[in-house]
Amino acid sequence: MEPLHPLYQHYLRVLDVAFQPIVDIHTGVTFGVEALLRGTDTLGFESIEAFFDRLYEENVLYTFDLGLREKVIAKFCTIEGFENLKLFYNIDNRVLEMTDFSKGNTSQILRRYGLDQKAMVIELSEHNEIVDFDHFTTLMDHYADEGFCIAIDDFGTGYSGYKLLYHSSPNIIKIDRFFLGSIDKDPKKKLLARHMVKLATLTGCSVIAEGIENERELLVCKEIGCHRVQGYFIQRPTLECSALSGTYPHVGGDVLPDKRSRRDRSILLKRLEYLKPIVIGESMESLLDLLKAQEEMFLVPVVDVAHVPMGIIHEHRLKSVIYSPYGRSLIQNRSSNLSVLETYIEPVPVIDAATPLEMIVELFSQSQNAPGVLITEGSRYIGYLSARDMIDVIHERNLMRARDENPLTRLPGNFMIDGYISRIFETGEACAVCYFDFNHFKPYNDHYGFRNGDRVILLFAELMHKVFSPEYFKGHIGGDDFFAGVTLGDARTFESVCTEVEALIARFTEEVRNFYDAPDRERGCIVAEDRDGNRCEFKLLGVSAVVVYLGEGSSIVSADQLQKSFAVEKKTAKKAPNNLRIINN
């Protein structure tokens, strides 16, 4: 490889590197830092992209990038606690097209600084189209075989993201800012991002949410299952390594502390089994000794030096090595490195202990071949949940859910409704909440009997599902009282929610008439005796609703205040011509 021209050596001296932290989304502990180039403008280039375009045109992209990698690694090693961090380094796809590309150079640089390959994450961006896909996947396999972590950057925005996910088996995907910006206000973005997270987790990848700028975006990313987070809300890129922190408390902590979250965690930890992991770099002999020492153990979790899970090695997959002609020599060779057998690592879902139980069950049920899931806390492996234990978890969860749900409508009951309301006030996000109460239900129930009363209640629950989209939280307080809530944003305004509530009131009022006898329908009332034995007319069933805006500018700032407001304003709603009371202040 020819040495760099003095001009490009000058460029290397002038350029600097900024670092931006990537942190665990549940604990706020720093997982790694991304290296970001600074100073191309002082060299006369309009952008970083234009700078690399010039290097590519001059056919020095790879040689220059090697020099840049050493500069980045040297500065990375000045960060306090760098030994426990990952260095995320972006590679221009076109580096792989350079005629002077050769293998092993990055590994040599890392060794000079006392680091191994697992300390570095090779980021591949979708911004530049991959011309020769077969050649590219071969080279990416080479990086993976050398022991580097592989990440797909800007996932979802480029030419071949899902194709990359299929062919290159990355360890990490970084969801592009496009899908996460204002995700708290855009149900479509939330749906797309949720599916990306689910797909990645099922294939054994961890997910980083890029470009998070506020707490509302962070909370949604946590809700949909992202593992780590990066962006201005955590910290802006900094040239000063001393400005980086090992923990970011405003990210971690119990952001949504409720009884349900603690209960889910308790169920999970009770069933969790700690299987001693093997660390990449230990010998084959150590692995076999581990299996031999624990006879009931048929798989071994694999972690890196920071105890971040990489997958599992199943005993049956080792038999092909053990009983091969050279198997005995491989086992007896104490210098054998487990990373040589990384092709035997099976990806399994890796899930944080703080993840809602429903999401863990859903991910496991969709992972057809996985014998279980690896559970982490602060990105570190803490245990294994087998398929058998998952069945017990599902059973216990179903029992808990049955206690939480209304037995008639199967809608969430008071426990979950209270939790939902608590989270609204904790997050401060803009929401519309609705309280529903039937009109003239007791006379109907007394006249037609409780079984028909139950049928009416089920009708309203069914209409809630039909009128309100899945983004709505729908609950059954009890009897003829119901609750609904939804997050507001550009795609859903408070006014549109009020319109949907009016539609629900009208539809229920119309369809409930079918639950009356023909004479009562024609008369428009029930003629029956009241409690004192007097014959009275009772109007046909209807429903009243109170719709309240919560968020910035609202005068209601607590759950108690909201419940008192519902109790008072439902009387006003029953007197209104359209049976609706709207509170928007």
C-alpha positions, 0 to 999 in steps of 0.5 A: 500500500502506497503512503499518502500524499503529503496533502492528505497527510495534512488533511489528517492532521487538520481533521478532528473527531467528535464523539456522541454517546449511545446509551442503554434506553432503560438505565442510561448507562453508556454503551458506546460512542459514535465517531463523527468527523469534524473539520472538513469545512476548514479544508474548503469542502461544503460537506463531509460527503463532498470530502469523501467524494473527493477521496473516492475520485482520487482513489485514496479513500481506503488508504486515507480511511485507515489513517483516519481509523487510527486517529479515531482509535487513538482518541477513543482510548483517551475516554475515561472507561473506554475499556467498557465501551464500543467504538462505532465507526462509519465506513463509506461503502465505496471503501470496499471498491478500492483496488488497494483494499486488503484484510487485517489492517484494522485489527492490527491498529486495534492490537497496537492500542490493546483492543480487540475487534469486539470493541469496534462496531463497523457501521454501514450506511444505506446512503450510498448504493451498493453496486456489487452486492455479492462482493459487498456481502463477502467482505462484510462476512469477512469483517464479521469473521474477524470478530467485528460487530456489524451495524446497519446505519440509517436503517429504513431510508436507503436502497437495500436495508432489508436485503442487508439485514438478510444477507449480512446478519448484522449485530445492530441496526440503527433506525433512521431519524426520519422514522423517529422524529415526532414519533409521539405525534405520528401513529404511522411512524410509530407503527413502522418503527415498531415493526422494524424493532420487532423484526430486528429483535427476532433476528437477534439484532439490537436496535438503536434509536437515532436522533432522539431530541426530546423525552416524548420521542424517548418514551415512545422508543422505549415503548416500542422496544428499542434497546439503546438510544442516541441523539441531542436529548442524550448529548450533542457530539463533543470534541472534548472526551472529558465531557462524556459521561458513563451514565445519563440519569435523565435517560435511565431510571424508572420513567414509567413507574407503575404497579404493572411494570413492577409486577411484570418484572417480578413474574419474569425474574422469578422464572429467570435461569442464570446459565453461566455464559462463555466469553468470546475469546475463551477456548473450546476446552473451556466451553466443553468443560462448562457443558460437562460440569453442568450435565443438564445444560444443553446450551451456553449463552455467548457474551462479549467481554462487556457481557453483552449477549451475542447469542447461544451455542447449542450442544447439538451444533458442536457435535459436528466439530467434536466428531470431525476428523480434526475435532479432538485436535481442535478441542485440545488446542488451548489457543483455539479461540471461540471466535473461530466458531462464531458461525455456530452461534445461533441468534435468539431474541435479546430482551431487556428485563424492563420490557413489558411482558406482553412484548416479550411473549409476542416476540418469543411466540413469533421466533419459531426456532428459538429455544428461549430468550436472553434477558439483559439489564443495562445491556448486560446478560442476566439470565435465560428464559426457556420455552418451558419457563415462557409457558409458565410466564404466559400462564401467570400473565394470563391469570394476572390479565384475567384479574385486570380485565373486566370479565364481561367485555374483556376490556382493561379494568380499573387497575390498567385504567389507573395506570394509563391515566398515571402515565399520561400525567407523568409523561405530560404528553397531549392526550384526549380522555373520555368517560362514558356513562349510559343514560336510563340503564337501570330501568332497562336492566330492571325491565328486560333483565340482567342478561339483556343488560349484559348484551347492551354492555357488550354492544357498546364495547364492540362499537368502541372497537369499531369506531375507535382505532387500535391506537386508542386505549379502551377500558371498562370501569364497571357496570355501564361506565367506560373509559377511552384515551388516545395520544394527540398529534398532527395526525389526530387532533382533539377536535377529531377525537370529539367527532369520533366520540359523537359518532360513537354516541349516535351509533350506540343510540341507533343500534341499541333500539334493536334490543327493545320490543317493537311496542317500546321502540314505537313508543320511544320509552318503557312504561314500567313501575318505579321503586314506589310502585308508580307507573312511569315512562323511561326513555330509551337507552343512550350514552353520555360522554365527557371528553377532556384535553390533557397536556400543555395548557390544561387546568387538570394536572392530576388523576384525582382532579380528572376523576372529580371532573368526570363525576361533575361534568357527566351530569352536564353531559346528560342534559346536553342535546347531543349528550356530550361535554367537551373540556378543552382548556 
